[in-house]
């Protein structure tokens, strides 16, 4: 089954994809369009790629509690669910996945790969989406 990973940001939303169930890769960056427009774009990607599931990063607080950013992820999930339903895709699995420290790890990996700070800023959301999706897929094995 094809899976998408989403790292929801205020300015940019990273999208990653896995077609094999294990290997992930960056797919796309959605520039700050608001939750509803981002949900529309992600639903379009689900339809185009024939994805069966979407893993949405849930930014929990470090103590594991939910905060304002977690509520935003839940609101996005609900908007995406509505967009998928409108396209006849109500069976798509939508999963919220703990994403604590993925942005830090994404920055570290990009730094190790030799990207400068300007390049990292452009790529970090997609790399974070990859890490979120990798974590979820690893838990399924």
Residue frames relative to the residue before (quaternion, step in Angstrom):
aa qw qx qy qz dx dy dz
X 1.0000 0.0000 0.0000 0.0000 0.00 0.00 0.00
X 0.4138 -0.6921 0.5413 0.2384 3.54 -1.09 0.76
X 0.1041 -0.7888 0.6055 0.0185 3.55 -0.94 1.02
X 0.2047 -0.7275 0.6371 0.1512 3.52 -1.26 0.58
X 0.1934 -0.7422 0.6277 0.1333 3.55 -1.20 0.62
X 0.1365 -0.8032 0.5788 0.0344 3.56 -0.96 0.91
X 0.0765 -0.7385 0.6685 0.0427 3.54 -0.99 0.98
X 0.2066 -0.8214 0.5277 0.0648 3.52 -0.13 1.38
X 0.0097 -0.8118 0.5834 -0.0246 3.56 -0.71 1.07
X 0.6201 -0.5373 0.4107 0.3976 3.55 -1.30 0.15
X 0.7730 0.3103 -0.1522 0.5320 3.56 1.00 -0.85
X 0.8018 0.0663 0.0061 0.5938 3.58 0.98 -0.89
X 0.1766 -0.7482 0.6290 0.1155 3.53 -1.20 0.65
X 0.2647 -0.7735 0.5607 0.1309 3.54 -0.76 1.09
X 0.1191 -0.7684 0.6266 0.0520 3.53 -1.10 0.81
X 0.0626 -0.7699 0.6350 0.0094 3.55 -0.99 0.96
X 0.1958 -0.7847 0.5793 0.1012 3.56 -1.23 0.42
X 0.0685 -0.7449 0.6600 0.0704 3.51 -1.28 0.54
X 0.1502 -0.7983 0.5786 0.0735 3.55 -0.68 1.08
X 0.7005 0.4804 -0.2540 0.4626 3.57 1.25 -0.37
X 0.5031 -0.6441 0.4343 0.3786 3.55 1.21 -0.37
X 0.7706 0.2519 -0.1856 0.5552 3.58 1.26 0.03
X 0.7309 0.3704 -0.2257 0.5270 3.61 0.77 -0.97
X 0.0982 -0.7853 0.6095 0.0468 3.55 -0.97 0.90
X 0.0291 -0.7798 0.6242 0.0374 3.54 -1.26 0.42
X 0.5961 -0.5399 0.4490 0.3894 3.50 -1.25 0.46
X 0.2142 -0.7974 0.5553 0.0998 3.54 -1.00 0.81
X 0.7900 -0.2076 0.2143 0.5357 3.54 0.69 -1.11
X 0.2663 -0.7160 0.6196 0.1804 3.51 -1.30 0.44
X 0.1717 -0.7608 0.6193 0.0906 3.56 -0.85 1.00
X 0.3017 -0.7729 0.5356 0.1571 3.56 -0.58 1.18
X 0.7683 -0.4729 0.2358 0.3612 3.55 -1.08 0.99
X 0.1428 0.8135 -0.5441 0.1476 3.54 -0.10 1.28
X 0.5717 -0.5561 0.4038 0.4481 3.60 1.22 -0.12
X 0.6739 -0.5415 0.3300 0.3791 3.55 -1.20 0.56
X 0.6849 0.4971 -0.3082 0.4346 3.59 0.81 -0.95
X 0.6883 0.4647 -0.2932 0.4737 3.60 0.85 -0.92
X 0.6188 0.5249 -0.3466 0.4705 3.58 1.05 -0.66
X 0.6356 0.5228 -0.3231 0.4672 3.60 1.00 -0.82
X 0.6247 0.5260 -0.3325 0.4718 3.59 1.03 -0.77
X 0.6815 0.4871 -0.2962 0.4588 3.60 0.86 -0.92
X 0.6535 0.4975 -0.3203 0.4721 3.59 0.96 -0.81
X 0.6310 0.5212 -0.3355 0.4665 3.61 0.98 -0.76
X 0.6275 0.5261 -0.3283 0.4708 3.58 1.05 -0.73
X 0.6438 0.5091 -0.3163 0.4757 3.60 1.03 -0.80
X 0.6135 0.5443 -0.3405 0.4598 3.60 0.99 -0.84
X 0.6730 0.4967 -0.2848 0.4682 3.55 0.90 -0.97
X 0.6845 0.5017 -0.2833 0.4466 3.58 0.84 -1.01
X 0.7589 0.3837 -0.1933 0.4894 3.59 0.90 -0.97
X 0.3429 -0.7522 0.4832 0.2882 3.58 1.32 -0.21
X 0.1759 0.8111 -0.5300 0.1740 3.55 1.01 0.90
X 0.3294 -0.7517 0.5430 0.1779 3.53 -1.15 0.68
X 0.8097 0.0890 -0.0393 0.5787 3.55 1.27 -0.29
X 0.1722 -0.7570 0.6243 0.0863 3.51 -1.28 0.58
X 0.1641 -0.7635 0.6198 0.0775 3.55 -0.87 1.03
X 0.1388 -0.8018 0.5809 0.0203 3.55 -0.60 1.23
X 0.4367 -0.6988 0.5026 0.2613 3.56 -0.79 1.02
X 0.1574 -0.7751 0.6095 0.0547 3.53 -0.92 1.03
X 0.2164 -0.8270 0.5073 0.1091 3.59 -0.19 1.26
X 0.0987 -0.8102 0.5777 0.0106 3.55 0.13 1.30
X 0.5627 -0.5522 0.4786 0.3866 3.56 -1.25 0.37
X 0.6704 -0.5218 0.3376 0.4053 3.59 -1.18 0.43
X 0.6818 0.4607 -0.2944 0.4861 3.61 1.14 -0.50
X 0.6103 -0.5994 0.3314 0.3980 3.58 1.29 0.20
X 0.5497 0.6071 -0.4039 0.4077 3.58 1.23 -0.04
X 0.4901 -0.6419 0.5036 0.3069 3.52 -1.30 0.37
X 0.0995 -0.7850 0.6102 0.0394 3.52 -1.09 0.79
X 0.8072 -0.2727 0.2121 0.4787 3.53 -1.30 -0.38
X 0.6773 0.4933 -0.2997 0.4561 3.61 0.92 -0.86
X 0.6161 0.5287 -0.3398 0.4748 3.57 1.12 -0.64
X 0.6251 0.5302 -0.3298 0.4683 3.57 1.04 -0.76
X 0.6197 0.5366 -0.3333 0.4657 3.58 1.08 -0.73
X 0.6418 0.5162 -0.3194 0.4687 3.60 0.99 -0.82
X 0.6530 0.5039 -0.3086 0.4737 3.58 1.00 -0.79
X 0.6369 0.5167 -0.3221 0.4728 3.58 1.02 -0.79
X 0.6319 0.5212 -0.3251 0.4727 3.58 1.03 -0.81
X 0.6320 0.5394 -0.3309 0.4474 3.58 0.94 -0.89
X 0.6658 0.5005 -0.2979 0.4663 3.57 0.96 -0.88
X 0.6471 0.5020 -0.3159 0.4790 3.61 0.99 -0.81
X 0.6529 0.5083 -0.3124 0.4667 3.58 0.96 -0.86
X 0.6186 0.5459 -0.3362 0.4541 3.56 0.99 -0.82
X 0.6572 0.5063 -0.2990 0.4715 3.60 0.98 -0.84
X 0.6603 0.4997 -0.3060 0.4698 3.58 0.97 -0.85
X 0.6489 0.5038 -0.3149 0.4754 3.58 1.02 -0.77
X 0.6304 0.5347 -0.3230 0.4609 3.57 0.99 -0.85
X 0.6546 0.5228 -0.3055 0.4526 3.59 0.97 -0.88
X 0.7050 0.4226 -0.2507 0.5114 3.60 1.19 -0.49
X 0.5488 -0.6329 0.3849 0.3874 3.58 1.27 0.15
X 0.5570 0.6136 -0.3727 0.4175 3.57 1.25 0.44
X 0.1723 0.8451 -0.4918 0.1194 3.58 0.96 0.82
X 0.6386 0.5381 -0.3382 0.4339 3.62 1.21 -0.22
X 0.4392 0.6929 -0.4658 0.3318 3.62 1.24 0.01
X 0.3814 -0.7273 0.5290 0.2140 3.56 -0.85 1.01
X 0.0886 -0.7822 0.6164 0.0202 3.58 -0.86 1.02
X 0.0488 -0.8212 0.5662 -0.0510 3.54 -0.57 1.24
X 0.2476 -0.7161 0.6295 0.1720 3.57 -1.06 0.81
X 0.0769 -0.8150 0.5742 -0.0113 3.58 -0.75 1.09
X 0.5223 -0.6284 0.4828 0.3151 3.56 -0.91 0.95
X 0.0743 -0.8310 0.5512 0.0082 3.57 -0.69 1.07
X 0.2345 0.7973 -0.5297 0.1697 3.59 1.15 0.42
X 0.8686 0.1131 -0.1405 0.4615 3.53 -1.05 1.01
X 0.4168 0.7081 -0.4913 0.2889 3.65 1.15 0.16
X 0.6312 0.5280 -0.3518 0.4460 3.61 1.00 -0.69
X 0.6246 0.5246 -0.3339 0.4724 3.59 1.03 -0.78
X 0.6763 0.4857 -0.2905 0.4715 3.58 0.88 -0.93
X 0.6261 0.5387 -0.3350 0.4533 3.58 1.02 -0.78
X 0.6433 0.5085 -0.3196 0.4748 3.59 0.95 -0.88
X 0.6563 0.5202 -0.3139 0.4474 3.60 0.93 -0.88
X 0.6710 0.4957 -0.3027 0.4609 3.59 0.90 -0.89
X 0.6647 0.4956 -0.3062 0.4678 3.57 0.97 -0.83
X 0.6162 0.5321 -0.3353 0.4741 3.58 1.09 -0.72
X 0.6466 0.5202 -0.3075 0.4655 3.59 0.98 -0.88
X 0.6857 0.4729 -0.2721 0.4818 3.58 1.13 -0.67
X 0.5983 -0.6349 0.3269 0.3633 3.57 1.31 0.13
X 0.4408 0.6873 -0.4725 0.3319 3.60 1.19 0.26
X 0.3941 -0.6997 0.5367 0.2590 3.58 -1.00 0.79
X 0.7336 -0.4565 0.2675 0.4264 3.59 -1.26 0.27
X 0.6369 0.5252 -0.3337 0.4552 3.61 1.01 -0.72
X 0.6684 0.4847 -0.2916 0.4829 3.58 0.96 -0.87
X 0.6315 0.5398 -0.3329 0.4460 3.59 0.99 -0.84
X 0.6252 0.5554 -0.3399 0.4304 3.58 0.97 -0.85
X 0.6731 0.4919 -0.2872 0.4717 3.60 1.05 -0.78
X 0.7753 0.4074 -0.1743 0.4501 3.57 1.00 -0.87
X 0.5302 0.6979 -0.3949 0.2754 3.58 1.15 -0.57
X 0.6557 0.5159 -0.3361 0.4371 3.63 0.95 -0.70
X 0.6527 0.4851 -0.3203 0.4859 3.59 1.03 -0.72
X 0.6386 0.5126 -0.3270 0.4716 3.59 1.01 -0.78
X 0.6302 0.5223 -0.3274 0.4721 3.60 1.02 -0.76
X 0.6280 0.5259 -0.3320 0.4679 3.59 1.02 -0.79
X 0.6184 0.5387 -0.3324 0.4658 3.58 1.06 -0.77
X 0.6805 0.4991 -0.2874 0.4530 3.57 0.87 -0.97
X 0.6189 0.5317 -0.3338 0.4721 3.59 1.02 -0.79
X 0.6881 0.4757 -0.2766 0.4730 3.56 0.87 -0.98
X 0.6225 0.5375 -0.3334 0.4608 3.62 0.98 -0.83
X 0.6577 0.5172 -0.3089 0.4522 3.58 0.88 -0.91
X 0.6642 0.4988 -0.3073 0.4644 3.56 0.89 -0.89
X 0.6841 0.4891 -0.2965 0.4527 3.59 0.80 -0.98
X 0.6271 0.5324 -0.3362 0.4586 3.61 1.04 -0.73
X 0.6531 0.5165 -0.3140 0.4562 3.59 1.04 -0.74
X 0.6527 0.5407 -0.3079 0.4322 3.58 1.16 -0.53
X 0.6203 0.5645 -0.3370 0.4278 3.57 1.27 -0.30
